[in-house]
Amino acid sequence: METEQVKCLIIGSGPAGYTAAIYAGRANLSPVLYAGLQPGGQLTTTTEVENFPGYPAGIGGPELMEDLRKQAERFGADIRYGEATAADLSSSPYKITIDNEKVIEARTVIIATGATAKYLGLDDEKKYAGMGVSACATCDGFFYRKKVVAVVGGGDTACEEASYLAGLASKVYLIVRKPYLRASKVMQQRVFNNPKIEVLFEHNAVGLYGENGVEGVHLVKRRGEADEQSYDLPIDGFFLAIGHKPNSDIFKPWLETDEVGYILTEPGTPRTKLPGVFAAGDVADPHYRQAITAAASGCKAAIEVERYLLS
């Protein structure tokens, strides 16, 4: 298998990866970045980004990521297509296999592989992507002011998103598969006390409908062991809040993760337990999951790499 030695390897091309590449490039570290399966990351599935500082009129998600990529390339980052398929972090230089065919031996590694929102797996979720289907209320809630939306999920995230959306929308339905909420008591109370939120227990969303975007959801309600009732509920937006899966599987044998798979770092830093290996962006962030926080952690990771190489 072909091998190549690099000083700084960045895995992933969302705001964290590209920002790390900008900083590492300006520090003359000749970073090599592999863009992964979804170049540009989760933001490429977002139509309009309105909360990234510096864009008063908003900017398209793909456009923002394209700008970040060009900026990284301007400072000498070597951006390549390819996916990290295996990792050996047993000793330095660390070995990362790309597309099962090439091994990069890196003195430092920035893991910025992100997280993937979980979907129900309905064809309609793909069909209406960016046209009423979203997995991020803080990203897209603003577009549903005074409209009717539904949130799917029964945990803390779902309750949080429903509460956030209730501040914008005229009505929020919380679609819960089980007859109870899994969320913490505090979050449950917040939902039950909000007059704008209606919880639909023992409901399953089985499809969406609409001409030029989501106009409603097909629901199935369980009324007993064998008794189900199907009906359509008119809505303008369909939000998924059933969790995220961090893209950390190949690193798990070497790094510490939480029970979901988020890489654990030293609090307030991107440092992992391995010297010279850093984690930035959503792969290490179960809490905020915003482009701006990912970008900030990419900046920190690159600065850490520079200091590590100097020492």
FIMIDREN-209124 format. One record per residue: residue number from 1; residue in one letter; x, y, z of N, C-alpha, C in turn. Coordinates in pm, whole numbers, plus 50000, padded with zeros to 5 digits. Layout:
BEGIN
{NUM a {X Y Z} {X Y Z} {X Y Z}}
...
This chain:
BEGIN
{1 m {50084 49880 50000} {50000 50000 50000} {50087 50125 50000}}
{2 e {50051 50220 49920} {50127 50345 49908} {50123 50422 50041}}
{3 t {50236 50480 50082} {50237 50562 50203} {50290 50701 50172}}
{4 e {50252 50796 50256} {50297 50935 50239} {50313 50996 50378}}
{5 q {50419 51072 50399} {50442 51137 50529} {50393 51282 50523}}
{6 v {50317 51322 50625} {50275 51462 50632} {50293 51513 50776}}
{7 k {50305 51646 50786} {50323 51707 50917} {50190 51720 50991}}
{8 c {50086 51763 50914} {49955 51788 50975} {49845 51733 50885}}
{9 l {49771 51637 50935} {49661 51579 50859} {49528 51622 50922}}
{10 i {49439 51675 50839} {49306 51715 50886} {49204 51624 50819}}
{11 i {49120 51561 50901} {49020 51468 50847} {48882 51530 50862}}
{12 g {48823 51570 50749} {48691 51630 50753} {48691 51771 50698}}
{13 s {48580 51811 50636} {48579 51939 50564} {48458 52024 50596}}
{14 g {48413 52019 50722} {48310 52114 50765} {48378 52242 50813}}
{15 p {48306 52327 50885} {48366 52451 50936} {48489 52425 51023}}
{16 a {48490 52315 51100} {48606 52284 51187} {48728 52249 51102}}
{17 g {48712 52158 51007} {48824 52114 50924} {48881 52227 50840}}
{18 y {48793 52302 50776} {48842 52411 50690} {48909 52522 50771}}
{19 t {48851 52556 50887} {48914 52661 50969} {49050 52614 51019}}
{20 a {49060 52487 51059} {49189 52432 51100} {49288 52442 50984}}
{21 a {49241 52416 50862} {49330 52423 50744} {49376 52566 50716}}
{22 i {49287 52663 50740} {49324 52804 50720} {49437 52841 50817}}
{23 y {49418 52808 50944} {49519 52842 51046} {49649 52764 51027}}
{24 a {49637 52636 50997} {49758 52554 50978} {49833 52598 50853}}
{25 g {49757 52637 50750} {49820 52684 50626} {49897 52813 50650}}
{26 r {49838 52905 50724} {49904 53033 50751} {50025 53016 50842}}
{27 a {50028 52903 50915} {50144 52877 51002} {50251 52796 50928}}
{28 n {50236 52784 50796} {50334 52711 50713} {50348 52564 50753}}
{29 l {50238 52501 50791} {50244 52360 50832} {50209 52266 50717}}
{30 s {50186 52323 50597} {50149 52243 50478} {50043 52137 50510}}
{31 p {49927 52178 50564} {49828 52078 50603} {49769 52004 50483}}
{32 v {49742 51876 50502} {49670 51797 50402} {49534 51767 50461}}
{33 l {49428 51799 50385} {49292 51778 50435} {49218 51681 50344}}
{34 y {49159 51579 50404} {49072 51488 50328} {48928 51524 50357}}
{35 a {48851 51547 50249} {48719 51607 50261} {48610 51510 50307}}
{36 g {48633 51380 50293} {48534 51284 50343} {48418 51263 50247}}
{37 l {48320 51188 50293} {48206 51149 50208} {48120 51268 50167}}
{38 q {48114 51369 50253} {48028 51484 50225} {48112 51611 50232}}
{39 p {48183 51642 50122} {48268 51763 50125} {48187 51886 50164}}
{40 g {48237 51959 50264} {48163 52075 50313} {48077 52041 50434}}
{41 g {48056 51912 50460} {47986 51870 50581} {47837 51900 50581}}
{42 q {47779 51900 50702} {47634 51913 50718} {47577 52042 50659}}
{43 l {47659 52148 50656} {47607 52277 50608} {47571 52273 50461}}
{44 t {47627 52177 50386} {47594 52172 50244} {47451 52125 50222}}
{45 t {47386 52075 50329} {47245 52035 50315} {47151 52146 50363}}
{46 t {47209 52260 50403} {47129 52373 50452} {47118 52476 50342}}
{47 t {46999 52527 50319} {46986 52626 50212} {47042 52762 50256}}
{48 e {46988 52815 50365} {47025 52950 50406} {47084 52950 50547}}
{49 v {47203 53009 50563} {47263 53022 50696} {47254 53170 50735}}
{50 e {47178 53198 50841} {47157 53338 50878} {47229 53378 51006}}
{51 n {47287 53278 51077} {47344 53312 51208} {47496 53301 51210}}
{52 f {47560 53296 51092} {47707 53296 51091} {47752 53441 51084}}
{53 p {47830 53488 51184} {47868 53630 51189} {47936 53675 51059}}
{54 g {47904 53798 51019} {47970 53856 50903} {47888 53852 50776}}
{55 y {47770 53787 50783} {47684 53780 50665} {47546 53837 50700}}
{56 p {47534 53971 50699} {47409 54032 50744} {47287 53987 50663}}
{57 a {47308 53953 50535} {47193 53912 50453} {47179 53760 50450}}
{58 g {47264 53690 50528} {47262 53543 50523} {47344 53494 50405}}
{59 i {47372 53365 50403} {47450 53305 50294} {47408 53159 50280}}
{60 g {47411 53110 50159} {47377 52969 50137} {47481 52880 50203}}
{61 g {47437 52769 50260} {47530 52675 50326} {47642 52628 50234}}
{62 p {47609 52579 50112} {47714 52534 50020} {47811 52646 49983}}
{63 e {47756 52768 49968} {47838 52884 49931} {47938 52918 50043}}
{64 l {47890 52915 50167} {47976 52943 50283} {48091 52843 50288}}
{65 m {48059 52716 50266} {48163 52613 50273} {48263 52627 50158}}
{66 e {48212 52667 50042} {48299 52689 49925} {48397 52803 49955}}
{67 d {48346 52909 50019} {48431 53022 50056} {48541 52977 50153}}
{68 l {48503 52896 50253} {48601 52847 50350} {48707 52761 50281}}
{69 r {48662 52679 50187} {48756 52591 50116} {48859 52674 50037}}
{70 k {48809 52776 49964} {48899 52862 49885} {48998 52934 49975}}
{71 q {48949 52977 50092} {49036 53049 50185} {49148 52956 50235}}
{72 a {49113 52832 50265} {49213 52735 50310} {49315 52708 50199}}
{73 e {49267 52697 50076} {49357 52670 49963} {49450 52789 49938}}
{74 r {49398 52909 49960} {49479 53031 49940} {49603 53028 50029}}
{75 f {49591 52966 50147} {49705 52961 50239} {49781 52829 50231}}
{76 g {49763 52758 50121} {49849 52643 50095} {49798 52509 50145}}
{77 a {49672 52503 50192} {49620 52372 50234} {49601 52284 50111}}
{78 d {49640 52159 50124} {49625 52062 50015} {49494 51985 50041}}
{79 i {49389 52026 49971} {49256 51967 49997} {49228 51857 49895}}
{80 r {49198 51739 49946} {49181 51622 49860} {49047 51554 49886}}
{81 y {49000 51485 49784} {48879 51404 49802} {48922 51266 49850}}
{82 g {48846 51210 49940} {48881 51080 49994} {48829 51069 50136}}
{83 e {48810 50945 50180} {48754 50920 50312} {48851 50839 50396}}
{84 a {48864 50876 50523} {48947 50798 50615} {48871 50670 50649}}
{85 t {48928 50555 50614} {48856 50429 50632} {48914 50344 50745}}
{86 a {49035 50376 50792} {49093 50303 50905} {49196 50392 50973}}
{87 a {49221 50363 51101} {49318 50442 51176} {49401 50352 51265}}
{88 d {49531 50384 51274} {49620 50318 51370} {49690 50429 51448}}
{89 l {49640 50454 51569} {49695 50563 51651} {49779 50506 51765}}
{90 s {49835 50385 51743} {49910 50320 51851} {50041 50390 51881}}
{91 s {50101 50453 51780} {50226 50527 51803} {50242 50633 51695}}
{92 s {50325 50732 51725} {50352 50839 51629} {50468 50797 51538}}
{93 p {50467 50825 51407} {50362 50895 51334} {50234 50810 51325}}
{94 y {50120 50880 51334} {49991 50812 51331} {49954 50774 51188}}
{95 k {49895 50657 51173} {49864 50607 51039} {49715 50608 51012}}
{96 i {49679 50680 50906} {49539 50689 50865} {49527 50635 50723}}
{97 t {49439 50538 50704} {49419 50480 50572} {49307 50557 50500}}
{98 i {49335 50593 50374} {49238 50667 50294} {49181 50575 50186}}
{99 d {49049 50566 50180} {48978 50486 50079} {49032 50343 50067}}
{100 n {49080 50289 50177} {49134 50152 50181} {49251 50129 50087}}
{101 e {49315 50238 50038} {49420 50215 49938} {49549 50292 49961}}
{102 k {49548 50387 50056} {49669 50466 50077} {49682 50498 50226}}
{103 v {49806 50494 50278} {49826 50524 50419} {49899 50657 50434}}
{104 i {49840 50746 50513} {49906 50872 50545} {49969 50857 50684}}
{105 e {50100 50882 50692} {50168 50881 50822} {50183 51026 50866}}
{106 a {50114 51060 50974} {50105 51201 51014} {50163 51223 51152}}
{107 r {50240 51331 51165} {50294 51367 51297} {50184 51423 51386}}
{108 t {50088 51492 51324} {49973 51543 51400} {49846 51516 51320}}
{109 v {49737 51495 51392} {49608 51466 51327} {49500 51552 51392}}
{110 i {49420 51618 51308} {49302 51688 51357} {49180 51611 51304}}
{111 i {49105 51555 51397} {48985 51479 51360} {48867 51576 51360}}
{112 a {48812 51602 51240} {48700 51695 51227} {48593 51629 51141}}
{113 t {48561 51504 51177} {48472 51423 51093} {48324 51448 51115}}
{114 g {48291 51533 51214} {48153 51574 51231} {48061 51467 51288}}
{115 a {47933 51496 51280} {47830 51402 51327} {47719 51403 51223}}
{116 t {47646 51294 51219} {47538 51281 51122} {47405 51278 51196}}
{117 a {47314 51366 51155} {47182 51366 51219} {47110 51237 51184}}
{118 k {47040 51183 51282} {46963 51061 51256} {46828 51099 51198}}
{119 y {46790 51025 51094} {46659 51046 51031} {46573 50922 51052}}
{120 l {46444 50934 51025} {46354 50821 51042} {46374 50717 50932}}
{121 g {46431 50763 50818} {46452 50671 50707} {46339 50673 50606}}
{122 l {46256 50778 50609} {46147 50789 50512} {46200 50849 50382}}
{123 d {46150 50801 50268} {46190 50859 50139} {46156 51007 50133}}
{124 d {46044 51043 50198} {45999 51183 50194} {46097 51278 50263}}
{125 e {46176 51225 50357} {46274 51312 50423} {46377 51361 50321}}
{126 k {46416 51273 50229} {46511 51313 50124} {46441 51405 50024}}
{127 k {46318 51366 49989} {46241 51441 49888} {46223 51587 49930}}
{128 y {46196 51611 50059} {46169 51747 50106} {46288 51809 50181}}
{129 a {46407 51754 50162} {46526 51811 50229} {46542 51956 50187}}
{130 g {46552 52046 50285} {46565 52188 50254} {46434 52251 50208}}
{131 m {46326 52173 50208} {46195 52224 50165} {46091 52196 50274}}
{132 g {46135 52206 50400} {46043 52182 50509} {46091 52075 50606}}
{133 v {46197 52003 50568} {46254 51902 50659} {46388 51954 50710}}
{134 s {46408 51947 50842} {46531 51998 50903} {46569 51913 51023}}
{135 a {46699 51907 51051} {46744 51838 51172} {46808 51937 51269}}
{136 c {46781 52068 51248} {46841 52168 51336} {46748 52287 51355}}
{137 a {46682 52292 51470} {46586 52400 51497} {46655 52535 51508}}
{138 t {46775 52539 51572} {46842 52669 51587} {46890 52721 51451}}
{139 c {46912 52628 51355} {46956 52672 51221} {46837 52725 51140}}
{140 d {46727 52652 51145} {46619 52677 51048} {46488 52727 51109}}
{141 g {46479 52732 51243} {46353 52770 51307} {46300 52905 51264}}
{142 f {46392 52998 51241} {46357 53136 51206} {46265 53141 51083}}
{143 f {46283 53044 50990} {46204 53046 50866} {46058 53004 50891}}
{144 y {46028 52962 51014} {45892 52911 51043} {45819 52999 51143}}
{145 r {45854 53127 51143} {45784 53220 51231} {45635 53221 51198}}
{146 k {45554 53212 51304} {45407 53216 51291} {45353 53102 51205}}
{147 k {45431 52997 51188} {45383 52881 51111} {45366 52762 51205}}
{148 v {45315 52652 51149} {45289 52531 51228} {45397 52428 51198}}
{149 v {45462 52376 51303} {45570 52280 51282} {45551 52157 51369}}
{150 a {45620 52050 51331} {45620 51928 51413} {45764 51891 51443}}
{151 v {45787 51842 51565} {45918 51792 51605} {45902 51644 51637}}
{152 v {45995 51562 51586} {45989 51418 51615} {46094 51384 51720}}
{153 g {46053 51317 51828} {46148 51274 51930} {46089 51290 52069}}
{154 g {46149 51222 52166} {46095 51228 52301} {46200 51252 52408}}
{155 g {46323 51285 52366} {46431 51308 52461} {46452 51456 52489}}
{156 d {46562 51486 52560} {46593 51625 52593} {46606 51713 52470}}
{157 t {46675 51661 52368} {46695 51741 52247} {46561 51778 52185}}
{158 a {46471 51681 52174} {46340 51707 52114} {46263 51813 52193}}
{159 c {46266 51801 52326} {46195 51898 52410} {46257 52037 52398}}
{160 e {46390 52038 52390} {46462 52165 52375} {46425 52232 52243}}
{161 e {46427 52151 52134} {46395 52206 52001} {46250 52253 51997}}
{162 a {46159 52175 52057} {46017 52213 52058} {45998 52344 52133}}
{163 s {46067 52359 52247} {46057 52482 52326} {46113 52601 52249}}
{164 y {46226 52579 52182} {46287 52685 52101} {46192 52728 51989}}
{165 l {46137 52627 51919} {46047 52657 51807} {45918 52725 51853}}
{166 a {45875 52693 51975} {45751 52753 52027} {45766 52905 52041}}
{167 g {45890 52952 52054} {45915 53096 52062} {45901 53164 51926}}
{168 l {45894 53085 51820} {45887 53140 51684} {45758 53103 51613}}
{169 a {45724 52974 51619} {45610 52922 51544} {45479 52954 51616}}
{170 s {45367 52938 51543} {45237 52961 51606} {45191 52837 51682}}
{171 k {45242 52718 51639} {45200 52593 51701} {45309 52488 51677}}
{172 v {45337 52408 51781} {45437 52302 51769} {45376 52170 51815}}
{173 y {45380 52071 51725} {45338 51935 51764} {45465 51856 51795}}
{174 l {45466 51786 51908} {45578 51699 51942} {45531 51555 51919}}
{175 i {45589 51492 51818} {45547 51356 51780} {45635 51255 51854}}
{176 v {45573 51179 51945} {45648 51088 52032} {45599 50945 52009}}
{177 r {45693 50855 51979} {45657 50716 51948} {45602 50643 52071}}
{178 k {45664 50673 52185} {45628 50602 52308} {45513 50673 52382}}
{179 p {45456 50609 52487} {45350 50675 52562} {45405 50771 52669}}
{180 y {45535 50799 52666} {45595 50888 52765} {45714 50960 52701}}
{181 l {45764 51063 52771} {45884 51135 52726} {46006 51080 52799}}
{182 r {46117 51065 52727} {46242 51019 52789} {46318 51136 52852}}
{183 a {46277 51257 52820} {46351 51376 52861} {46354 51391 53014}}
{184 s {46449 51473 53060} {46459 51502 53204} {46332 51573 53250}}
{185 k {46304 51563 53379} {46182 51622 53436} {46169 51771 53404}}
{186 v {46280 51842 53414} {46279 51987 53388} {46231 52015 53246}}
{187 m {46288 51940 53149} {46252 51961 53008} {46106 51919 52984}}
{188 q {46062 51812 53048} {45923 51768 53032} {45828 51878 53078}}
{189 q {45857 51935 53197} {45772 52041 53252} {45765 52160 53156}}
{190 r {45881 52194 53101} {45887 52308 53009} {45792 52286 52891}}
{191 v {45791 52164 52842} {45705 52131 52727} {45558 52130 52767}}
{192 f {45527 52063 52878} {45387 52052 52920} {45327 52187 52960}}
{193 n {45414 52278 53007} {45365 52409 53051} {45353 52509 52937}}
{194 n {45398 52471 52819} {45396 52566 52706} {45266 52550 52627}}
{195 p {45182 52652 52628} {45051 52639 52561} {45062 52616 52410}}
{196 k {45177 52653 52351} {45191 52637 52205} {45230 52495 52164}}
{197 i {45275 52413 52263} {45322 52278 52228} {45214 52175 52261}}
{198 e {45184 52092 52162} {45091 51980 52184} {45167 51849 52163}}
{199 v {45169 51764 52266} {45243 51638 52258} {45149 51529 52205}}
{200 l {45195 51461 52098} {45117 51351 52041} {45186 51220 52077}}
{201 f {45143 51158 52188} {45204 51033 52232} {45159 50916 52145}}
{202 e {45241 50814 52139} {45213 50691 52063} {45175 50720 51918}}
{203 h {45250 50815 51860} {45231 50849 51720} {45359 50818 51642}}
{204 n {45342 50772 51521} {45454 50753 51429} {45432 50835 51303}}
{205 a {45535 50907 51260} {45528 50976 51130} {45567 50874 51024}}
{206 v {45480 50853 50926} {45509 50752 50824} {45530 50812 50686}}
{207 g {45511 50944 50673} {45533 51009 50544} {45499 51156 50551}}
{208 l {45536 51228 50445} {45508 51371 50436} {45437 51397 50303}}
{209 y {45366 51510 50294} {45304 51542 50165} {45311 51692 50143}}
{210 g {45292 51733 50018} {45297 51875 49982} {45341 51893 49839}}
{211 e {45296 52003 49778} {45330 52030 49638} {45475 52078 49623}}
{212 n {45504 52199 49675} {45638 52255 49658} {45714 52261 49790}}
{213 g {45683 52169 49878} {45744 52168 50010} {45648 52097 50103}}
{214 v {45689 52085 50229} {45605 52012 50325} {45477 52089 50354}}
{215 e {45363 52021 50338} {45234 52080 50374} {45164 51999 50484}}
{216 g {45220 51881 50512} {45159 51800 50617} {45233 51670 50637}}
{217 v {45195 51600 50745} {45260 51473 50779} {45153 51364 50792}}
{218 h {45185 51245 50739} {45097 51128 50755} {45132 51064 50890}}
{219 l {45033 51052 50978} {45057 50997 51112} {44980 50867 51134}}
{220 v {45039 50781 51216} {44968 50662 51262} {44968 50667 51414}}
{221 k {44847 50657 51471} {44835 50661 51617} {44793 50523 51668}}
{222 r {44864 50477 51768} {44827 50349 51832} {44724 50376 51940}}
{223 r {44613 50302 51935} {44510 50321 52037} {44498 50199 52128}}
{224 g {44567 50093 52092} {44563 49971 52173} {44658 49873 52106}}
{225 e {44660 49752 52152} {44753 49653 52098} {44740 49639 51947}}
{226 a {44616 49622 51900} {44599 49594 51756} {44527 49707 51684}}
{227 d {44500 49815 51756} {44417 49921 51698} {44503 50042 51659}}
{228 e {44504 50074 51530} {44580 50190 51484} {44488 50282 51404}}
{229 q {44516 50410 51416} {44437 50507 51341} {44533 50592 51257}}
{230 s {44505 50606 51129} {44589 50688 51041} {44519 50819 51012}}
{231 y {44596 50927 51012} {44536 51055 50972} {44646 51151 50926}}
{232 d {44605 51258 50860} {44699 51358 50810} {44691 51484 50896}}
{233 l {44809 51539 50925} {44816 51661 51007} {44884 51771 50926}}
{234 p {44814 51881 50897} {44877 51989 50820} {44987 52059 50903}}
{235 i {45108 52069 50846} {45219 52141 50909} {45300 52210 50799}}
{236 d {45385 52305 50839} {45472 52373 50743} {45617 52326 50752}}
{237 g {45654 52273 50868} {45793 52231 50888} {45800 52104 50970}}
{238 f {45897 52019 50938} {45912 51887 51003} {46055 51878 51056}}
{239 f {46070 51879 51189} {46203 51881 51251} {46235 51746 51316}}
{240 l {46353 51694 51287} {46396 51568 51348} {46484 51597 51467}}
{241 a {46453 51533 51580} {46532 51553 51701} {46549 51418 51769}}
{242 i {46596 51320 51690} {46612 51185 51745} {46760 51151 51762}}
{243 g {46841 51257 51765} {46982 51237 51797} {47077 51248 51679}}
{244 h {47205 51252 51711} {47312 51256 51611} {47406 51139 51637}}
{245 k {47472 51095 51531} {47575 50992 51548} {47709 51053 51508}}
{246 p {47800 51068 51606} {47932 51122 51573} {48007 51024 51483}}
{247 n {48077 51078 51384} {48151 50992 51290} {48289 50960 51348}}
{248 s {48289 50875 51450} {48413 50850 51525} {48452 50703 51530}}
{249 d {48378 50617 51458} {48397 50472 51474} {48542 50425 51460}}
{250 i {48612 50474 51356} {48749 50420 51332} {48849 50465 51438}}
{251 f {48812 50567 51517} {48906 50617 51619} {48879 50559 51758}}
{252 k {48766 50492 51773} {48725 50445 51906} {48825 50352 51976}}
{253 p {48897 50264 51902} {48992 50179 51974} {49105 50257 52041}}
{254 w {49128 50381 51997} {49246 50456 52043} {49211 50572 52133}}
{255 l {49090 50626 52120} {49053 50747 52193} {48936 50720 52286}}
{256 e {48920 50805 52385} {48805 50791 52474} {48685 50863 52413}}
{257 t {48569 50797 52418} {48445 50861 52371} {48339 50846 52480}}
{258 d {48232 50925 52468} {48121 50904 52562} {48036 50789 52508}}
{259 e {47923 50760 52577} {47846 50641 52539} {47785 50653 52400}}
{260 v {47766 50775 52352} {47709 50793 52217} {47817 50781 52109}}
{261 g {47943 50816 52147} {48051 50810 52050} {48123 50942 52028}}
{262 y {48081 51048 52102} {48152 51177 52090} {48291 51163 52151}}
{263 i {48393 51211 52079} {48531 51201 52128} {48549 51294 52249}}
{264 l {48607 51240 52356} {48629 51320 52476} {48763 51393 52466}}
{265 t {48760 51522 52497} {48882 51603 52494} {48901 51667 52630}}
{266 e {49023 51719 52653} {49047 51792 52778} {48953 51912 52778}}
{267 p {48880 51934 52888} {48780 52043 52891} {48836 52175 52841}}
{268 g {48762 52237 52749} {48801 52367 52697} {48909 52363 52590}}
{269 t {48956 52242 52554} {49060 52231 52451} {49022 52120 52353}}
{270 p {49088 52117 52237} {49065 52006 52143} {49161 51889 52166}}
{271 r {49236 51890 52278} {49336 51786 52301} {49270 51654 52342}}
{272 t {49309 51546 52275} {49264 51413 52317} {49370 51355 52409}}
{273 k {49352 51231 52451} {49451 51173 52543} {49581 51137 52471}}
{274 l {49582 51140 52336} {49705 51109 52261} {49776 51238 52221}}
{275 p {49906 51250 52249} {49979 51371 52211} {49981 51387 52059}}
{276 g {49944 51506 52012} {49947 51530 51867} {49819 51492 51796}}
{277 v {49720 51441 51870} {49590 51408 51809} {49483 51498 51872}}
{278 f {49412 51570 51787} {49314 51668 51833} {49178 51640 51768}}
{279 a {49072 51676 51838} {48937 51657 51784} {48865 51791 51785}}
{280 a {48805 51827 51671} {48740 51957 51657} {48602 51942 51594}}
{281 g {48514 52035 51627} {48382 52035 51565} {48286 51933 51626}}
{282 d {48184 51898 51550} {48072 51820 51603} {48109 51679 51648}}
{283 v {48223 51626 51602} {48261 51490 51645} {48295 51488 51795}}
{284 a {48322 51608 51849} {48356 51617 51992} {48263 51713 52066}}
{285 d {48149 51746 52004} {48060 51847 52063} {47914 51803 52063}}
{286 p {47869 51738 52172} {47728 51698 52178} {47636 51814 52217}}
{287 h {47693 51929 52256} {47611 52035 52316} {47567 52145 52221}}
{288 y {47661 52201 52145} {47628 52322 52068} {47597 52293 51922}}
{289 r {47685 52218 51855} {47663 52175 51718} {47630 52290 51623}}
{290 q {47705 52399 51633} {47686 52513 51544} {47809 52532 51457}}
{291 a {47790 52594 51341} {47903 52619 51250} {48009 52705 51319}}
{292 i {47963 52805 51394} {48057 52900 51454} {48140 52834 51566}}
{293 t {48078 52745 51644} {48153 52678 51750} {48249 52575 51690}}
{294 a {48205 52512 51580} {48294 52417 51511} {48416 52490 51454}}
{295 a {48391 52606 51392} {48501 52684 51335} {48599 52725 51445}}
{296 a {48544 52769 51559} {48631 52810 51670} {48718 52694 51718}}
{297 s {48659 52574 51726} {48739 52461 51776} {48842 52418 51671}}
{298 g {48813 52439 51543} {48912 52412 51438} {49032 52504 51450}}
{299 c {49004 52630 51482} {49111 52728 51506} {49197 52683 51624}}
{300 k {49134 52644 51734} {49209 52598 51852} {49295 52477 51819}}
{301 a {49239 52384 51743} {49313 52261 51710} {49439 52293 51630}}
{302 a {49427 52384 51533} {49543 52418 51451} {49651 52488 51534}}
{303 i {49609 52573 51626} {49706 52640 51714} {49775 52537 51804}}
{304 e {49699 52441 51852} {49757 52332 51933} {49859 52251 51852}}
{305 v {49826 52224 51726} {49918 52150 51638} {50049 52226 51624}}
{306 e {50038 52355 51599} {50157 52439 51581} {50246 52435 51706}}
{307 r {50182 52448 51824} {50259 52445 51950} {50321 52309 51975}}
{308 y {50245 52205 51940} {50296 52069 51961} {50418 52043 51873}}
{309 l {50411 52085 51747} {50525 52063 51654} {50648 52144 51696}}
{310 l {50624 52264 51750} {50736 52348 51796} {50805 52286 51917}}
{311 s {50725 52222 52002} {50782 52168 52127} {50855 52038 52100}}
